[in-house]
Amino acid sequence: MTRFLFSLILLLSLTLTAQQLKSPSEFLGYELGSEFTRHYEVVDYYEYLAKAAPDRVKLTVYGQTNERRPLIVAYVSSAQNISNLEDIRLEHLKETKGEGTSEKAIVWLSYNVHGNESVSTEASMKTIYELLTSKSSYLENTVVIMDPCINPDGRDRYSNWYNQYKNTPNQVDPNSKEHNEGWWGGRSNHYMFDLNRDWAWLTQVESQQRLKMYNQWMPHVHVDFHEQGVNNPYYFAPATEPYHELITDFQRDFQVTLGRNHAKYFDANGWFYFTKEVFDLLYPSYGDTYPIYNGAIGMTYEQGGGGRAGLGIITGNGDTLTLKDRIDHHYTTGISTVEVSSKNAAKLNEEFKKFYKNQNFKYKSYVLKGNEDKLKSLKTLLEKHQIQYGDLTSGSYKGHEYATGKSGSMSVNGNGLVISTNQPKGTLVTVLFEPNAKLSDSLTYDITAWSLPYAYGLEALASPTLVSPQNATESAISTTADKNTYAYLADWNSVEDAKFLAALIKEGVRVRKANLPFKMDGKSFERGTLIITKSDNENRTDFAKILQTTAEKFQKNLTPVTTGFVDSGKDFGSSYVQMITKPKIAVLSGEPTSTLRFGEIWHFFEQQLHYPITVLDGDYAKRVDLGEYNILILPDGRYGNYFNESELADLKDWVRQGGKIIAMGGAIDAIDGEKGFGIQKKEMEKDSGKTDPKPYEDWERESIKSAITGAIFKAKVDNTNPLAYGYGKDYFTLKLGSASFDYLKGGSAVYLEKDAKPFSGFAGSEAQKQVSGTLVYGTEGFGRGQVIYMVDNPLFRGFWENGKLFFANALFMVE
Ligand SMILES: [Zn+2]
């Protein structure tokens, strides 16, 4: 056979394969971009490709969502690469030790992390099809990992909604219902969490399962496809300042290389785009920064569109933006990313290795100690990130002290933990643990502080020298008791303890709490100690068994005692030892609450505390008889005058009769001072107006003086208040805004002192004045009931572990 003939046959057979492979339009039976494709149809198409071209597409189901939709990735590469996929993976992973000889580029494309940014998944189908056909040459040296939909529940929520409400044919007038989603919609997943804020905290099942896959591959390049407002042109890398200081020159430069290549195609088509604006690289929990802190080139691409856009919409300047346009743009940047990666495969491999070899951090080890439950939940998070850690049992260490923000020393005796930066995940460790992330600029739209020792409420020290771990022995859990037991005692100082209590209450076990510290058998017991007496539970024959299995499940130590007579403090029959009321909880949702803030509460109850709630939609909540509940939770939101005068009067009556309101963030405005409850907004001194006028172009910089987008402040704690049982004298709070309220008379459980400054992160100078001397968490007795105010959000994104006990105290301890 002549070489020519051979080439001809090869060409023919390739063309044949290409012809045999159905395009998305052919497979789906409608032109791509003329409908929103439901998730199961997307999965069908990917499965079809894996069957039709098994030599070049391999599919893996890596998990399931809350609503039981499958999470999948497709590996797309040349037949030769796909047949050697495991070898390629193992050789590639050596690079995280600074070794290996791999020459393949690993590119990961993640679509539709935000539910209603729904073009992404459609674009993924076009992208995989063209990679397998017209663009297959890029696959010779590149493995493309495609996740067609990170957030299937959120995306189907949108596409099902759109399919129900759309006009036929679709209506491009933005006023039509099909462009106005309403409350139960948006970018989030089932639990109303933003998955693009969850990469580092891993509170959601989608993130947890995806990260396992991610860690198996550790790609060179990761793209997160998004959408923004309909009037915005396309955004692609390079990103804007602030960049985290650990982002390398190569990571910065390669973003520019990619951006220039995308620009070439956009220019040729006359499409508009912008770079170096809005999207910064700092907060570690995004789909761009998290990969960056794992050595990758991480990027966000943003198409104009999102939940408003539907199949087509008239934009601000009178053009019509269609779903087909949106697909073309995301398709173009996706393919261009693969192209650039393929052409620079050698460089990507070399630099990735360098990233892991050249790790030299200011702090070599982070030493932590404190509550066993808190250490345990931190360890669980570290394991999910494949961050190595070790135990510490004794020793004295020098370095930066987190509690004071100064250099000092810390000694460990017993419960200690050390996490060092001399490991593949060293950069990630530094980003998550360093006491104060260094910002190259303070203009950012997300939180600027997240240091894990503060979030977990652990004492910590950052050591400039390496600390070696020591072997610790597991302490055994004791739950034993005998016939003479009068009561069982359990401590109360972590959210794990609240889970234990919630489980007991659900079982119908009656539990008391100590409102004063006491001593017994030479042991001290703090406020909030749970007292579970035999006589309270006389009618339960299986009481001892239930208690024991529940204690074992939650790894909870029980101290049996044979009397209710204490050595000092109040006896168990005292009125200072109160029965805990079984909470019957209603949570407001819908307008006027915020979807994300409601979701945090919903998730806390169902996936963390495992305690039932009734969800009341704002539409009908006011018609519900609150007498059926003893706790009403008002999530953060924009309430305005949500309650009119007579509704407020009813609410007050309900509280007077023993009801408990937990008002969070913006909900406080709905019931504050002018409306009859005790909390008052802080009055600010009027600006004298004598400052010099500032140039117009400086307005943005000027405005950040009043901004706190998320900074850590050290607050004072009155732990004699039941809202603060289980805490020490200080608490590090994540402040997300400058809303400010005066101290409460006698009920200021947590508060900022005068001249409060951020301990970590950025807060504008005016904003600092605003929040100085204000309430963080407080209680107000009102008739027989209570109002609990939460100015800061202890459930924010589900990751501020140390705040959750305040919320549990509001449910169980405040009476
Ligand atoms: Zn987005």
Residues whose N, C-alpha, C, O or C-beta is under 5 A from the ligand:
A	BS01	ZN	H114 E117 H226 E227
